[in-house]
Amino acid sequence: MNQSRLKQLLWMVTLWGASVLALGAVSMLFRFLMTAAGLKV
């Protein structure tokens, strides 16, 4: 596997990981806001 291909794969993995973390953070924020508003889930 050449260098540019490896770099491209690394970027894909990094972006995927960042998007998963962002979605997790947003869901935690929504859960916190709902709990603060009195809507127990």
Secondary structure in CASP SS format (residue, H / E / C, confidence):
PFRMAT SS
TARGET T0000
AUTHOR 0000-0000-0000
METHOD secondary structure of the structure
MODEL  1
M C 1.00
N C 1.00
Q H 1.00
S H 1.00
R H 1.00
L H 1.00
K H 1.00
Q H 1.00
L H 1.00
L H 1.00
W H 1.00
M H 1.00
V H 1.00
T H 1.00
L H 1.00
W H 1.00
G H 1.00
A H 1.00
S H 1.00
V H 1.00
L H 1.00
A H 1.00
L H 1.00
G H 1.00
A H 1.00
V H 1.00
S H 1.00
M H 1.00
L H 1.00
F H 1.00
R H 1.00
F H 1.00
L H 1.00
M H 1.00
T H 1.00
A H 1.00
A C 1.00
G C 1.00
L C 1.00
K C 1.00
V C 1.00
END
